Amino acid sequence: MHMSKILSNTRVQAVLAIIAAMVSVQAGAALAKHLFQSLSPQGITSFRLLFAFIILFITWRPWRNWPARKEWKSIIFYGISLGCMNLLFYLAIARIPLGIAVALEFTGPLAIALLASKRPRDFIWVITAVPGILLLLPITSFNERLDPLGILYAFCAALCWALYIVFGKKTSKAVHSGTAVTLGMCVGSMVTFPIGVIQAGSAIFAPAILPLVFLVAVLASSIPCSLEMIALGNLPAHTFSILMSLEPAIATLSGALFLNEHLTFLQCFAIALIILSSIGSTWFTDMAQTTPEIAP
């Protein structure tokens, strides 16, 4: 009984850690969107990834597990997909509500999970997701105010997230996980920083904005990574992944609380369909394959 209680408490703490991680990520995204008034999405992305790399470099000290030359190809592609994913996501939330952007971005890992499945019955989750996606597109009267370019950016971010998963798996098989994430973040920063400097100009170096961007990096990268590692050590992989599927709901709440983005009933219903599809596909995939994917 005593051991059961301890296990139960540990599981509860792990679940709370995942929820806190998702809240932290979406709070960071909400803060970043507030900062778009002072600095462009490109500028915020460039410094967020740079600061995240510095934090990871100090934390993981990648020189202790330096990869072999043959591993750098996958690391570079992993980093490029990471950088583009973050840049496109910030470009998306600059134009459309946070909850909708996160829901559409989730179609990337959802597609990977379904493509990895060889069982026809799993395609029921496609049937579940498609109506939700269609309800979020600006093709109906209640969604006509949604920016089409913002929707396109979200789908492109979803594609980059899918590539991030593919190259991340290849990299993690041969390189220490902390080293892989750190070097991938370095490559991502190298991709986005020149874009941020060119687009934002001297405003990118304004002293007043940098501490807030550093806070975005901490909220969106450092805190959630730490909390997710705690959760992974105390939960089955499929439970972890299913809980992470709730992130669009957290994003919707974050958008409402911090950005005054109140979605319609149909938009919330559409997001719920995508969440249900993600939970279903994740559950049946992870029951056979217990390798979790941490949401970036």
C-alpha angles and dihedrals in degrees: 000000000000092000091046090053092050091049091048091050091048091051091048091050090049092051090048089050091055092048090048090049092053092046090050093050093049093043087054090050091049091050090048090053090052089052092055086084089066102028131022123253088252091055094046091048094050095053094038091058092043093053091043090053092051091050092047092045091055092043101045102026093210095197088078091065102028112178124240119255092255091060095058096082093064091041091054094049089045091053094046092052090047093052095045092046092055094043094049092045092054090047087052097050089048087067108027135035117283095239093053093047092051092046092052091045089056089067086079098065089034090059091048092052092049094045089051090055119089096188116100091211090067090067087077083085090061088055088051095048101043097068089048092052092046091051089057096051119097092244098103131064095250091053099039091108092061111107109246091209090054089052090050091050090052092052091047088051088052090054090050090049089054090051089046089057093047096048092037091059092049091049096045092055092063107022132058107264095235091048092047094051093045096049091042089053089049091054091045090052091050089054097048103034097071089047090052093048093047094047100040101032118191092345089078090071097050106138093218094060101044098074090052092049088049087054089052089053091050094047096043100038120010102043097041093046090054094046093046091053089054090050094047090057093055107034136061112257095245092052090050093050094046091052090049088056087071091069095102088059091051089048091051091052091046091051091051095046102039105023103030089238104153112183126208123252091255092050090051089047090052091051089049090055091052091048091050091050091049092048092048096048092043093050096053094039095048093046086068099030119034100193108122125209116217112220110241 
